[in-house]
Amino acid sequence: MKLLLPIILAFLGFIGASYFIDLNQSFLIGMIILLVAYWSNEALPLGVVSLFPIIAFPLLGILDIKSVTANYSNPIIFLFLGGFMLAIAVEKTNLHQIIADKLISFFPNTSRGIIFALAITSAVLSSILSNTTTALLLMPIAMFLSSDVKLKTRFALSIAYGASIGGIITPIGTPPNLILLGFLEENNIQALTFVQWMIKTIPLAILMLIIVGYILSLGVKEFKIELNKKEFKLDKNQNRLKNILIILMILLFLNSFFKIPDAIILLSFGLLMFVPKIGFLEWDDTKKIPYEITFLFGAGFSIAKAFSVTHLDNVVSDMLLSFTNLAPFILLFVVAMIITFTTEITSNTALISIALPIIYALGEKSDINMELLLMVATISASYAFMLPIATPPNAIAFSAGIKIKEMAKYGIIFNFIAISITSIIAYFYW
């Protein structure tokens, strides 16, 4: 039934859409429903489903095969590959464990201090590693810090929420960020550099982390927690990798002036990890690269391209035309709210792939800055705080014993706070 249900939903979606839009656009609606349904119910592997557009889009006349396959070699995909090679090197040398221990040791060993430590550590690591890896690394640490059930819940949620917030800090922090950069490039809009992105997002992330840490620490018993604080000493490999990462950060900063594509820099450093006596990886290590995510990127970019080519983006934006009469701040708020609550029940990657072309078309018909609207939508796709299915860190927290009602109770509060703060910062700062 899990295999059949998405097909039924896609067919019904196609039939329903055909009464209002043309055939190609209806086919696209049906395919989007099919992809999202299979991505959601996991009846088939993520990577397999993500390759469907290469077969279906040409057969249905949505896009020709060259137009589809070009999206699977988008430069953003190679930026992701380079970044993940570096992440694997960090994990292989156990440098990530030392980073986590070091960051946590900076905070007071009280319950409130540890909540802030876990949230901030999770955010920092998630800005350069996958949020799944980050949550998996920190969750076992958090579960052994206290036997108090309430405290364990707050610790787990601080990790999950910190990982989601950390994803907005850098362009490589979460897939929607990369999809935005690819979309901007596709539409000949000047994309933000690595440093420009961080200048915009760091104040927002700091505010969110302060609020999350403060609210999660309300009502918990304040007591000392014994931590194994030891001297941290890097071995030869860890020290070499640390120096390479420092050089990379310096180059990314300098690149804000030279404008070399970040994909070239990240992929170059990723490949450097295979050079003997410099790097740390062998080809077998590449088995850890989540290639299915690169296929997911390709599917997302293909959907975005199809929206544009079939002019479905204009159809949907015309339906949303009433929003353009809203004041710019209210429009930002509405977009942030729609994306935030929709991402609770579907993949943020799939959602932002579908949403960006629509919002782009909507922005063309309003007085608001286009890049601003797209950025707010993309950042809001990371605000999945309510449900376990919304994001892997939430699912990991749920697997650690967190009740859904606890997650939803805090999640809905943080959703509205995130929507409000993002809209305010976007309007007055970005």
N, C-alpha and C positions, 0 to 999 in steps of 0.2 A: 504493500500500500504506500510505503514511503517513496517508492520509485514512481508509482502511478499518479499520486496526488499532484505533484508539480505539473505534470502533463495536462491533467484535467483543468487545473487552475489557469494554466497558460492558454488553453483552448477557449475557456470561458472569457478570459481577458481579451483575447483576439476577437471573439464574436461581439462582445460588448463594445469594444473600441471601434469596430468596423462601422457602427451606426453613426459615428461622429467624425471620424478621420479617415484618410485614404488608406489604401491597402498596405503600402510599405510601412506607414506609421503604425498600423494595426499589428503587422507582423513584428515590428520592433517592440511594441507593448507586450505582446505574447512572449517574446524571447526574454525580455527583462523579468517578467513574472516567473518564467521557467528557471532562469539563472538564480534569482534571489531565493526562490523556493528550495532549489537544490543546495544552494550555499547554506541556507538556514537549517534544513532538516538533516544534512550530512548523509543522505542516502548514497551519494557517490563522493569520491575523494574531491577535495577542493580544486586541485590542479586539473583533474579531468573535466569538471564542470566549466572551469575557466577557459578551456580550449574549445568549447562548443561554438563560440562566435566564428571561429575560422571556418567551420563547416557550414553552420546555419545561415550566417549573414549573406554569403554569396549565393547560396541555393535559394534563399527567399528574396533575393534582389535588393537587400538592404544596403550592402556595401560590396564592392568587388574584392576579390581575395587579396590583391596587392594593398588595398587600403586597409584591410583588416590586419594582415600580418605585419604591416609597418608599425602598428601600435604595440606589438610584442617586442619591438626593439627600440622603444622610446629611450632617449638618453637617461631619463630618470631611473629606468630599470638598472642601468649600469652603475649609477650612483648608489643604488640600493645594494647591488652585488659587492661593490668595493667596501661599503660600510659594514656589510655582514661578514666579509672576510676578516676585517679588523676585529669585529665582535667575537668571532670564533677564536682568533689569536688571544684576545683578552681572557676568554674562558679557558683556553687550553693552558695558559700560563698561570691560571688562578689569580690573575691580577684583579679580577672583579671581586673576589672574596675579600682581598685586602682593602680595596676601595670601600666596600660596604662596611667592614669592621672599623676602618679609620673614620668614616663619616659618622657612624653611630657613636663612636667614642668621644666626639666633640660635644655631645649634649649631656645634660644632667641625667643621672640614672634614676630619675623619678618616673612615675607612670606618664605624666604629661610630657616630660622630656623625651621619653622613648617614643611616644606617639608622634611628636614632631620629628624625631630622628628618623623613624621608619618612613614617614611620609616624604621627607626631604631626600633621604637616601634613595628611596624608590623613584622619586622624580628625577634626580640627577642621573641615575643609572639608566632609566627609561628614555632619557633624552639621547642616548647613544647606543643602547642595546634595545632589543625588542622588549615590549612591556611584559610579554609572557615569560621571557627569561628572567627578567627582573623580579617578577612576582614569585616565580618558582625558587629563586635564590633566597629571597628574604622571608618567605612565609614560614619555612621550618624554624628559622631563627626566632621569629616573633612568637610562635606557638610554644616555645620552651622558656620564654622569658617570665611567664607567670602562669599560675594554675587557676587564677580567677577568670571565670567564664566571660564576665562583662568586659574585663580588660583584654582578654584574647580577641573578643569581637572587635573592639576598637583598634587593636594592633593590626588585625587582618584587614579591616576597612581602610586604615591609614595607608597600608601598602598598596591595596588595589586602587584607591583614589589617587595616591601619589603617582603611581605608574601612568594613569590616564592623563593627569595634569602634566607630567614630565614629557609626554609625547608631543605636546605643543611647542616645547622650547626650541627644538631644532628642526630643520627641514627633513631630517632623516628619522625623526623621533617616532613617527607613525605613518602608515601608508597614505592616509588622506592628504598629508602635507606634500608628499611626493606627487600625488595625482594633481594637486593644484599647480605645482610647478610645471608639470607636463602640459596641463591645460593652458596655462599662460603662454608657454612656448608655442603651442599649437596655434594659438590665436594671436601670435605676434605681439604679446604684451610683455613688457620688461619684467622679468621675474626677480624676486628678491634674492640677494646673495645670502650665503650662510649667516654672515654677521648681521646684515640688515634684518633678517628674520628674527634673530635672537634679541636684537635691540627692541623690537616690537613686542615680543612675547614674554621676555623675562619679567617685566613688571607685573603682567597679568598672572603669570605662574606663581610669583612670590605672594601676591595678594591671595590667590586661591589656596596656597599651601598654608598660609597663616590662618585663614578662616577655617579650613578643613581641620587643621591641628587643634585649633581652639575649641571648635564645636565637638569634635570627637573626645576631647579631654574633659568635657563638662560631665559632672556627676560620677566620675570614677574616683575610687579611693586613692588618695595621693600617698604613695609610699615608695621607699627606696627599692630598687631592683638591682640585684647583684649581677654585674657583668664581668666577663673575663677580659679585663683590659690588660693587654700585653703590649710589649714593644713590637713595633712593626718594622721588619727588615726585609727589603726586596732582595730576591736572589738575582743572579746575573741576567737571566732571561727577562724577568719582570722589570728590571731597571732599564734594560735596552728597549723594551716595548713602551715603557713609560716615556722615555725620551723621544721615541718615534711619534707617539701621540701628541706630545707637546709641540714637536715640529709641525705636525699636521694642523694643530689648532692655530699656530702662528701663521702658517700658509693660508689657511682659510680666512683669517683676519685680514692679511695683506691682500687677499684676492678680492676683497670688497672694493679695492682701488683698481686692480688690473683686469677684472671681469673675465677671467678664464672660467669656462664651465666647471662647476663644482664636481660634475660627474667625472671629468678627467682627473682631477686631484684625488678624489676618493677611490676611484678604480686603480689609479697608479699606486697609491699606498696599500690598497688591498692586494694587488699583485706583488708588491714588495714583500709581503708576508711569506712568499714562496721562495725567495732568494736565499740560498744557503748562507749561513753565518750572519744573516741580517734578519730574516723572517723566522717564522715558527711553524709554518704549515706545510703539510704534504698534500698531494692531490686527494688522498682519501678523506682528508678533513672537509673537503667541499661537499661531502655527503650530508653535512649538517646544514648547508645552505637551504633554506626553505624555497626551493624553486617553484613550488606551487604558488607562492606569493607573487613571484615575478609573472606567472601566468595570470594571476588575479589582476595585477596591474594592467597587463595587456588587454584583458577582457574589459576592465574599467575604462581604459582609454578608447577601446573600440566602441563601447556604448556611448561615450561622450561624442565620438566622431559621428556615429550613426544619428544621434539626436540632431546634430548640426546638418548633416547631409540630407536627411529626410524632412528637415524643418519642423520636427516634432517639438523642438525647444521653443519655437515661435508659437506653436499651438498652445502649449501649456502656459507659456508666459502671457499669452492673450487672456487665458482663463484667470490668471492672477493679476490682470491689469489693474483691478480695483486697488491693489496694494500700493500702486505707484502714486496714488493720491494721498498717501500717508506722509507725515513729516519724516524726513530722513532718519531721525533717531528711532522713531516708531517702526519704520521699515526694517532697520537693522535688528531691532528687538524681535520683530515677528519672524524674520528669517532665522535668527538664532534659536528661537523657541521651536519652530517647525523642525529644524535639523536635529536639535538636542533630543526631543522626545521621539522622533522617528528612529534615531540611531539606537534607542533602547531595544528595539525589536528586530533590527536588521543589521547586517554588516556595515560598519562605518565606511569601509572601502567601497562597497557596492553603492551605498547611499550617496556618497559624495561624487562618485562617477556619474550617477544619474542627475544629481542636483546641480552640479556646476554649469552645464549647458543651459539649464532652465533659468538659473539665477543670472547667468550672463545675458541671456535674452531679456530678462526682466530689467536688469540694470540699464540696458540700452534705452529703455523706455521711461526711465526715471531720472531725476536730477542728481542722484547720489553717485559718488565715485565708484566706478566699476570694481577696481581692485579691492576697495574697502569691503564691498558687499561679498565678494568671493572669499576674502580672508576670514570674515566673520563666520560664514557658512562652514568653511574648512575647520576652523578652530572648534566650532560648536559640535562637529562630528566626533570629537574626542570626549565630550561630556556625557558619558554613559555611566551613571552612578547608581541606577535604581535596581537593575535586574541582573542575575547571573549570566543570562544568555547574551547580554549586551556587549561584553568584552572579555577576553581571556583572563585578565586579572580578577574581575568579578567572579568568574567561574572558579578560579583557584581559591579565592576567599571562601566561596560557598562550599567547596570541597573540604575546606579546613573546619567546617562545622558552623559557619555563619548562617543564621536563619534569613530566609527571603524577606520576611517582614522587617527585620532589622536593617537590611540593606536598602529596602525600599523607603523606609522611614527617613533615613539619613539622605538617601539618594535624591529624593524629590526636593529636599531642602537645598542640597548642593546644586541640583539642576537649575533651580530658579536663581540662586546666587550667581552661578556661573554665567547664565544668560544675561543677567543685569550688569554684572561687572564687565563682561566682554563688550556689551553694547556701549557702555559708558566710555571705556578705554578706547574702543574703536572710533567713537564719535569725536572725543576730545583730544586723543593722543595720536592715533594712527592717521 
